[in-house]
Amino acid sequence: MSILEEKNQKVKLVRIDKSMFPVIIPLYQSWFNNRKIRRFLFTSTPKSKRRISQLLLKWCFDTNTAYFMILLPENGTFVGHAGLNIKGKEAEIGIVIGETKFWNKGIATSALNQLVTLAKKKFKLRKLTARIDKKNIASINLFKKAKFEMEKASSKEYVYWLDFPKQK
Ligand SMILES: CC(C)(COP(=O)(O)OP(=O)(O)OC[C@H]1O[C@@H](n2cnc3c(N)ncnc32)[C@H](O)[C@@H]1OP(=O)(O)O)[C@@H](O)C(=O)NCCC(=O)NCCS
């Protein structure tokens, strides 16, 4: 298990591991079936235990994905995930705070900051993107705060991006 802790962060990121499936699959199932969350996820997001398990297996073993559990450092509570879907030197970000009672407390901000550092320093990526539903004000605020800029817009979603110039 790789644990990535940055000082003074509200959360820690821990790589998803198959040994955790019995604990995390039921939580994913409740998150991915929660309407408040689901309305902002891709329609392809799985709902059943079997399909969630298949997706998590992909995240564990596919070298083009890197997904992390977001845990509260004080007691290890699993509150959400943040991950990268990597293509060459670029990646699309996925982030969900599944435990809605923890929304609007800076948890995603802390997780995203750590994920951006990882993308740059560990995975040596050059560009990150996030596809965000136009109605998802919290997510738009989240990515803007992390210095992402709007790249393009379609009728339903925005694409925000951040790049890491070579010299920095
Ligand atoms: C989007 C999401 C990840 C934000 O998580 P969070 O931990 O609540 O975010 P934070 O507390 O770090 O807040 C980030 C910013 O959004 C703002 N925000 C949070 N909830 C908000 C809300 N309901 N309405 C308006 N702004 C909101 C915060 O105020 C903060 O900006 P600020 O610091 O300038 O005030 C979370 O709401 C979520 O998981 N939603 C469902 C799944 C989803 O939409 N994923 C993203 C797909 S692109």
The ligand as a MOL file (V3000), in Angstrom:
LIG
                    3D

  0  0  0     0  0            999 V3000
M  V30 BEGIN CTAB
M  V30 COUNTS 48 50 0 0 0
M  V30 BEGIN ATOM
M  V30 1 C -17.4970 18.5850 -6.4100 0
M  V30 2 C -17.0410 17.9760 -5.1020 0
M  V30 3 C -15.8890 16.9940 -5.3970 0
M  V30 4 C -16.5390 19.1000 -4.1770 0
M  V30 5 O -16.0680 18.5070 -2.9780 0
M  V30 6 P -15.9420 19.3450 -1.6220 0
M  V30 7 O -15.0580 18.6000 -0.6850 0
M  V30 8 O -17.2910 19.7170 -1.1440 0
M  V30 9 O -15.1850 20.6440 -2.1470 0
M  V30 10 P -14.4750 21.7410 -1.2470 0
M  V30 11 O -15.1060 21.7880 0.1170 0
M  V30 12 O -13.0040 21.5450 -1.3290 0
M  V30 13 O -14.9160 23.0860 -1.9860 0
M  V30 14 C -14.4230 23.4750 -3.2440 0
M  V30 15 C -15.0560 24.7730 -3.6460 0
M  V30 16 O -16.4060 24.5680 -4.0450 0
M  V30 17 C -17.3010 25.3690 -3.2430 0
M  V30 18 N -18.4710 24.5710 -2.9490 0
M  V30 19 C -18.5300 23.3880 -2.2930 0
M  V30 20 N -19.8040 22.9740 -2.2580 0
M  V30 21 C -20.5320 23.9130 -2.8930 0
M  V30 22 C -21.8950 24.0560 -3.1960 0
M  V30 23 N -22.7900 23.1220 -2.8330 0
M  V30 24 N -22.3070 25.1400 -3.8820 0
M  V30 25 C -21.4240 26.0940 -4.2660 0
M  V30 26 N -20.1050 26.0140 -4.0270 0
M  V30 27 C -19.6810 24.9390 -3.3340 0
M  V30 28 C -16.5370 25.6640 -1.9970 0
M  V30 29 O -17.0710 26.8130 -1.4150 0
M  V30 30 C -15.1300 25.7700 -2.4780 0
M  V30 31 O -14.8440 27.0450 -2.9580 0
M  V30 32 P -14.3560 28.1890 -1.9410 0
M  V30 33 O -13.2540 27.6100 -1.1230 0
M  V30 34 O -13.9230 29.2450 -2.8760 0
M  V30 35 O -15.4960 28.5400 -1.0880 0
M  V30 36 C -18.2150 17.2440 -4.3750 0
M  V30 37 O -19.2820 18.1410 -4.2660 0
M  V30 38 C -18.6780 15.9900 -5.0760 0
M  V30 39 O -18.0890 14.9260 -4.9070 0
M  V30 40 N -19.7430 16.0880 -5.8960 0
M  V30 41 C -20.3200 14.9260 -6.5970 0
M  V30 42 C -19.3630 14.3240 -7.6350 0
M  V30 43 C -18.7560 15.3880 -8.5190 0
M  V30 44 O -19.4110 16.3430 -8.8970 0
M  V30 45 N -17.4790 15.1850 -8.8740 0
M  V30 46 C -16.7690 16.1050 -9.7480 0
M  V30 47 C -16.9990 15.7380 -11.1670 0
M  V30 48 S -16.1190 16.8450 -12.2390 0
M  V30 END ATOM
M  V30 BEGIN BOND
M  V30 1 1 1 2
M  V30 2 1 2 3
M  V30 3 1 2 4
M  V30 4 1 2 36
M  V30 5 1 4 5
M  V30 6 1 5 6
M  V30 7 2 6 7
M  V30 8 1 6 8
M  V30 9 1 6 9
M  V30 10 1 9 10
M  V30 11 2 10 11
M  V30 12 1 10 12
M  V30 13 1 10 13
M  V30 14 1 13 14
M  V30 15 1 14 15
M  V30 16 1 15 16
M  V30 17 1 15 30
M  V30 18 1 16 17
M  V30 19 1 17 18
M  V30 20 1 17 28
M  V30 21 1 18 19
M  V30 22 1 18 27
M  V30 23 2 19 20
M  V30 24 1 20 21
M  V30 25 1 21 22
M  V30 26 2 21 27
M  V30 27 1 22 23
M  V30 28 2 22 24
M  V30 29 1 24 25
M  V30 30 2 25 26
M  V30 31 1 26 27
M  V30 32 1 28 29
M  V30 33 1 28 30
M  V30 34 1 30 31
M  V30 35 1 31 32
M  V30 36 2 32 33
M  V30 37 1 32 34
M  V30 38 1 32 35
M  V30 39 1 36 37
M  V30 40 1 36 38
M  V30 41 2 38 39
M  V30 42 1 38 40
M  V30 43 1 40 41
M  V30 44 1 41 42
M  V30 45 1 42 43
M  V30 46 2 43 44
M  V30 47 1 43 45
M  V30 48 1 45 46
M  V30 49 1 46 47
M  V30 50 1 47 48
M  V30 END BOND
M  V30 END CTAB
M  END
